[in-house]
Amino acid sequence: MHNYFAFAAVLVFIAVITIYRFYAFNKRLNELAGWALSKGFLFSPGKDRSFDSRYPNVNCLQKGDSRYAYNIMTGMLTGREFLGCDYHYGTGSGKSRQEHHISLVIVKSPILLEPLFIRPENFFDKFAELVGFNDIDFESAEFSKKFYVKSPDKKWAYDIIHPQMMEFLLASPMFSIQFDLLSVIVYRDTMFSPAEFEDAANLVNGIFERIPDYVVQNQKIRAV
């Protein structure tokens, strides 16, 4: 009898978890669809398994296996092409298998960009500095303490991350930011709420608005 009740309790627990996940999935789907509609975006909940191949240089899209984008939102935002989505990839195998779900925003750039990576600094970065693996430091000690910055061209990093840009990034919600050739990508290793999609979009727009005019002109000349 004891085994019977234990087995029944397990079944009830599994049922509760399944119902909760189903409810949470549909709640998020409806929230994202509503937010997309409010912005005039197209919304597609289906899986896009070729997404990673269209952005081969974007770090967060090249991890693990079984990759696909879903809950994809596309449209124009403040005159720029916007794409927001959830993204899945898997790591490990067997009992150590893990399924990862993150969210990201991609906004197309009006100019040619150079590689640049900005993210919140963590404990491992501080340890890496001790053994000689340094990122790019800036005049603002507060900014250098909070952000890890990498670029093959330090001048490009300094041109983009000037004092006003540093102030803006310090005052904004923290995300990882990557410059691709024609896009700026903003993401976290977690899933966004609609409000966080809004924050990410505002962050990218704020970055574009603060790129100096001389950088814009130089990049337009390079693109010719």
C-alpha beads as a LAMMPS data file, in Angstrom:
LAMMPS data file: protein, C-alpha beads

224 atoms
223 bonds

1 atom types
1 bond types

-500.0 500.0 xlo xhi
-500.0 500.0 ylo yhi
-500.0 500.0 zlo zhi

Masses

1 110.0

Atoms # bond

1 1 1 0.000 0.000 0.000
2 1 1 2.834 2.368 0.868
3 1 1 4.405 1.823 -2.567
4 1 1 1.060 2.510 -4.220
5 1 1 0.689 5.902 -2.507
6 1 1 4.290 6.805 -3.288
7 1 1 3.762 5.946 -6.970
8 1 1 0.510 7.940 -7.026
9 1 1 2.244 10.928 -5.443
10 1 1 4.930 10.826 -8.134
11 1 1 2.274 10.754 -10.865
12 1 1 0.461 13.723 -9.303
13 1 1 3.733 15.650 -9.034
14 1 1 4.559 14.979 -12.699
15 1 1 1.052 16.031 -13.736
16 1 1 1.301 19.272 -11.766
17 1 1 4.688 20.105 -13.310
18 1 1 3.388 19.308 -16.809
19 1 1 0.304 21.506 -16.345
20 1 1 2.409 24.346 -14.924
21 1 1 4.858 24.208 -17.842
22 1 1 2.001 24.139 -20.334
23 1 1 0.373 27.131 -18.639
24 1 1 3.670 29.066 -18.436
25 1 1 4.470 28.313 -22.099
26 1 1 1.093 29.553 -23.311
27 1 1 1.179 32.592 -21.024
28 1 1 4.569 33.615 -22.419
29 1 1 3.407 32.949 -25.992
30 1 1 0.396 35.223 -25.518
31 1 1 2.472 37.937 -23.827
32 1 1 5.063 37.983 -26.623
33 1 1 2.397 37.915 -29.334
34 1 1 0.657 40.844 -27.634
35 1 1 3.874 42.839 -27.335
36 1 1 4.749 42.143 -30.997
37 1 1 1.276 43.262 -32.071
38 1 1 1.620 46.473 -30.045
39 1 1 4.793 47.281 -32.022
40 1 1 3.327 46.332 -35.401
41 1 1 5.662 43.324 -35.703
42 1 1 4.996 39.988 -37.339
43 1 1 5.018 37.116 -34.826
44 1 1 5.845 33.484 -35.626
45 1 1 5.987 30.879 -32.829
46 1 1 7.369 28.157 -35.141
47 1 1 10.933 26.832 -35.110
48 1 1 13.570 28.145 -37.530
49 1 1 16.418 25.622 -37.628
50 1 1 18.502 27.593 -40.146
51 1 1 18.740 30.690 -37.968
52 1 1 22.302 30.032 -36.765
53 1 1 23.605 29.653 -40.323
54 1 1 22.454 33.174 -41.199
55 1 1 24.538 34.636 -38.365
56 1 1 27.708 32.505 -38.355
57 1 1 29.761 35.061 -36.395
58 1 1 27.283 35.603 -33.560
59 1 1 28.717 33.795 -30.535
60 1 1 25.487 33.014 -28.707
61 1 1 24.020 31.290 -31.783
62 1 1 26.919 28.890 -32.330
63 1 1 26.829 26.953 -29.065
64 1 1 25.852 23.298 -28.661
65 1 1 23.569 21.425 -31.034
66 1 1 19.852 21.105 -31.875
67 1 1 19.766 24.838 -32.509
68 1 1 16.641 26.707 -33.497
69 1 1 14.977 30.086 -33.086
70 1 1 11.305 30.379 -32.147
71 1 1 8.794 33.019 -31.058
72 1 1 10.273 35.191 -33.793
73 1 1 9.215 38.846 -33.997
74 1 1 10.171 40.962 -37.011
75 1 1 9.431 44.490 -38.148
76 1 1 10.696 48.058 -38.223
77 1 1 11.599 49.879 -35.026
78 1 1 12.574 53.568 -35.178
79 1 1 13.448 53.132 -38.840
80 1 1 15.636 50.047 -38.367
81 1 1 15.027 46.382 -39.130
82 1 1 14.265 44.599 -35.853
83 1 1 14.273 40.912 -35.022
84 1 1 13.613 39.469 -31.583
85 1 1 13.322 35.803 -30.685
86 1 1 13.842 32.982 -28.239
87 1 1 16.618 30.523 -29.071
88 1 1 17.321 26.928 -28.103
89 1 1 20.484 24.837 -28.102
90 1 1 21.505 21.637 -26.335
91 1 1 24.747 20.617 -24.668
92 1 1 26.048 17.321 -23.331
93 1 1 24.498 13.891 -23.784
94 1 1 22.786 11.205 -21.764
95 1 1 22.160 12.100 -18.129
96 1 1 24.322 15.210 -18.460
97 1 1 22.240 16.554 -21.352
98 1 1 21.031 20.139 -20.864
99 1 1 18.561 22.156 -22.912
100 1 1 19.252 25.899 -22.985
101 1 1 16.761 28.653 -23.824
102 1 1 17.860 32.254 -24.264
103 1 1 16.435 35.399 -25.846
104 1 1 18.017 37.949 -28.140
105 1 1 17.406 41.032 -30.232
106 1 1 19.075 41.749 -33.570
107 1 1 18.876 45.211 -35.121
108 1 1 20.275 45.891 -38.583
109 1 1 22.900 48.597 -38.762
110 1 1 22.662 51.504 -41.224
111 1 1 26.470 51.398 -41.564
112 1 1 29.185 48.796 -41.873
113 1 1 30.393 47.711 -38.429
114 1 1 33.575 46.169 -37.032
115 1 1 33.717 43.299 -34.495
116 1 1 33.081 44.374 -30.918
117 1 1 31.915 42.397 -27.885
118 1 1 30.664 43.939 -24.629
119 1 1 29.236 42.038 -21.678
120 1 1 28.979 42.296 -17.899
121 1 1 32.275 41.359 -16.274
122 1 1 32.321 38.324 -13.981
123 1 1 34.578 36.601 -11.458
124 1 1 36.347 34.493 -14.099
125 1 1 37.333 37.634 -16.012
126 1 1 39.022 38.998 -12.904
127 1 1 40.889 35.714 -12.484
128 1 1 41.906 35.765 -16.155
129 1 1 43.410 39.225 -15.677
130 1 1 45.684 37.842 -12.976
131 1 1 47.187 35.370 -15.453
132 1 1 47.577 37.891 -18.276
133 1 1 44.355 37.575 -20.295
134 1 1 43.185 41.180 -20.289
135 1 1 40.222 42.789 -22.010
136 1 1 40.185 46.405 -23.206
137 1 1 40.245 48.954 -20.381
138 1 1 38.884 52.495 -20.495
139 1 1 39.460 55.779 -18.666
140 1 1 36.322 55.181 -16.623
141 1 1 37.300 52.813 -13.821
142 1 1 33.612 52.161 -13.118
143 1 1 32.966 51.109 -16.714
144 1 1 36.084 48.926 -16.884
145 1 1 35.070 47.258 -13.628
146 1 1 31.547 46.451 -14.797
147 1 1 32.100 45.538 -18.455
148 1 1 34.289 43.068 -20.321
149 1 1 35.182 44.440 -23.774
150 1 1 36.910 42.668 -26.659
151 1 1 37.705 43.743 -30.212
152 1 1 40.505 42.925 -32.650
153 1 1 40.767 46.683 -33.228
154 1 1 41.224 48.711 -30.042
155 1 1 40.780 51.982 -31.925
156 1 1 37.327 50.859 -33.072
157 1 1 36.417 49.982 -29.486
158 1 1 37.578 53.399 -28.255
159 1 1 35.768 55.173 -31.114
160 1 1 32.479 53.468 -30.242
161 1 1 32.794 53.424 -26.447
162 1 1 33.420 57.109 -25.791
163 1 1 32.473 58.825 -22.480
164 1 1 28.827 59.447 -23.434
165 1 1 28.443 55.829 -24.600
166 1 1 29.933 54.596 -21.325
167 1 1 27.491 56.714 -19.337
168 1 1 24.601 55.346 -21.383
169 1 1 25.675 51.701 -20.972
170 1 1 26.245 52.128 -17.234
171 1 1 22.745 53.573 -16.827
172 1 1 21.072 50.892 -18.987
173 1 1 19.966 47.351 -18.068
174 1 1 22.877 44.898 -18.371
175 1 1 23.043 42.707 -21.479
176 1 1 25.707 41.090 -23.612
177 1 1 26.254 43.081 -26.813
178 1 1 27.939 41.947 -30.023
179 1 1 28.622 43.947 -33.187
180 1 1 28.380 41.791 -36.298
181 1 1 29.239 43.168 -39.740
182 1 1 25.741 44.551 -40.375
183 1 1 23.899 44.083 -37.073
184 1 1 24.044 44.688 -33.348
185 1 1 22.955 41.731 -31.225
186 1 1 21.806 42.006 -27.610
187 1 1 21.177 38.931 -25.479
188 1 1 21.276 37.250 -22.095
189 1 1 21.669 33.604 -21.134
190 1 1 18.048 33.672 -19.956
191 1 1 14.689 34.273 -21.611
192 1 1 13.356 37.834 -21.917
193 1 1 10.033 39.069 -20.681
194 1 1 8.271 41.491 -23.071
195 1 1 9.626 44.353 -20.928
196 1 1 13.164 43.005 -21.372
197 1 1 12.692 42.791 -25.148
198 1 1 11.729 46.471 -24.920
199 1 1 14.845 47.218 -22.827
200 1 1 17.070 45.388 -25.310
201 1 1 15.569 47.255 -28.263
202 1 1 16.019 50.589 -26.493
203 1 1 19.622 49.671 -25.703
204 1 1 20.461 49.025 -29.370
205 1 1 18.731 52.204 -30.495
206 1 1 20.633 54.152 -27.860
207 1 1 23.919 52.685 -29.088
208 1 1 23.207 53.653 -32.702
209 1 1 22.209 57.184 -31.664
210 1 1 25.543 57.637 -29.871
211 1 1 27.901 56.413 -32.594
212 1 1 29.929 59.546 -33.478
213 1 1 29.309 61.206 -36.849
214 1 1 32.943 60.817 -37.900
215 1 1 32.683 57.037 -37.344
216 1 1 29.489 56.908 -39.416
217 1 1 31.147 58.833 -42.255
218 1 1 34.313 56.708 -42.155
219 1 1 32.308 53.490 -42.270
220 1 1 30.200 54.735 -45.175
221 1 1 33.393 55.489 -47.129
222 1 1 34.745 52.003 -46.333
223 1 1 31.532 50.419 -47.598
224 1 1 31.845 52.066 -51.032

Bonds

1 1 1 2
2 1 2 3
3 1 3 4
4 1 4 5
5 1 5 6
6 1 6 7
7 1 7 8
8 1 8 9
9 1 9 10
10 1 10 11
11 1 11 12
12 1 12 13
13 1 13 14
14 1 14 15
15 1 15 16
16 1 16 17
17 1 17 18
18 1 18 19
19 1 19 20
20 1 20 21
21 1 21 22
22 1 22 23
23 1 23 24
24 1 24 25
25 1 25 26
26 1 26 27
27 1 27 28
28 1 28 29
29 1 29 30
30 1 30 31
31 1 31 32
32 1 32 33
33 1 33 34
34 1 34 35
35 1 35 36
36 1 36 37
37 1 37 38
38 1 38 39
39 1 39 40
40 1 40 41
41 1 41 42
42 1 42 43
43 1 43 44
44 1 44 45
45 1 45 46
46 1 46 47
47 1 47 48
48 1 48 49
49 1 49 50
50 1 50 51
51 1 51 52
52 1 52 53
53 1 53 54
54 1 54 55
55 1 55 56
56 1 56 57
57 1 57 58
58 1 58 59
59 1 59 60
60 1 60 61
61 1 61 62
62 1 62 63
63 1 63 64
64 1 64 65
65 1 65 66
66 1 66 67
67 1 67 68
68 1 68 69
69 1 69 70
70 1 70 71
71 1 71 72
72 1 72 73
73 1 73 74
74 1 74 75
75 1 75 76
76 1 76 77
77 1 77 78
78 1 78 79
79 1 79 80
80 1 80 81
81 1 81 82
82 1 82 83
83 1 83 84
84 1 84 85
85 1 85 86
86 1 86 87
87 1 87 88
88 1 88 89
89 1 89 90
90 1 90 91
91 1 91 92
92 1 92 93
93 1 93 94
94 1 94 95
95 1 95 96
96 1 96 97
97 1 97 98
98 1 98 99
99 1 99 100
100 1 100 101
101 1 101 102
102 1 102 103
103 1 103 104
104 1 104 105
105 1 105 106
106 1 106 107
107 1 107 108
108 1 108 109
109 1 109 110
110 1 110 111
111 1 111 112
112 1 112 113
113 1 113 114
114 1 114 115
115 1 115 116
116 1 116 117
117 1 117 118
118 1 118 119
119 1 119 120
120 1 120 121
121 1 121 122
122 1 122 123
123 1 123 124
124 1 124 125
125 1 125 126
126 1 126 127
127 1 127 128
128 1 128 129
129 1 129 130
130 1 130 131
131 1 131 132
132 1 132 133
133 1 133 134
134 1 134 135
135 1 135 136
136 1 136 137
137 1 137 138
138 1 138 139
139 1 139 140
140 1 140 141
141 1 141 142
142 1 142 143
143 1 143 144
144 1 144 145
145 1 145 146
146 1 146 147
147 1 147 148
148 1 148 149
149 1 149 150
150 1 150 151
151 1 151 152
152 1 152 153
153 1 153 154
154 1 154 155
155 1 155 156
156 1 156 157
157 1 157 158
158 1 158 159
159 1 159 160
160 1 160 161
161 1 161 162
162 1 162 163
163 1 163 164
164 1 164 165
165 1 165 166
166 1 166 167
167 1 167 168
168 1 168 169
169 1 169 170
170 1 170 171
171 1 171 172
172 1 172 173
173 1 173 174
174 1 174 175
175 1 175 176
176 1 176 177
177 1 177 178
178 1 178 179
179 1 179 180
180 1 180 181
181 1 181 182
182 1 182 183
183 1 183 184
184 1 184 185
185 1 185 186
186 1 186 187
187 1 187 188
188 1 188 189
189 1 189 190
190 1 190 191
191 1 191 192
192 1 192 193
193 1 193 194
194 1 194 195
195 1 195 196
196 1 196 197
197 1 197 198
198 1 198 199
199 1 199 200
200 1 200 201
201 1 201 202
202 1 202 203
203 1 203 204
204 1 204 205
205 1 205 206
206 1 206 207
207 1 207 208
208 1 208 209
209 1 209 210
210 1 210 211
211 1 211 212
212 1 212 213
213 1 213 214
214 1 214 215
215 1 215 216
216 1 216 217
217 1 217 218
218 1 218 219
219 1 219 220
220 1 220 221
221 1 221 222
222 1 222 223
223 1 223 224
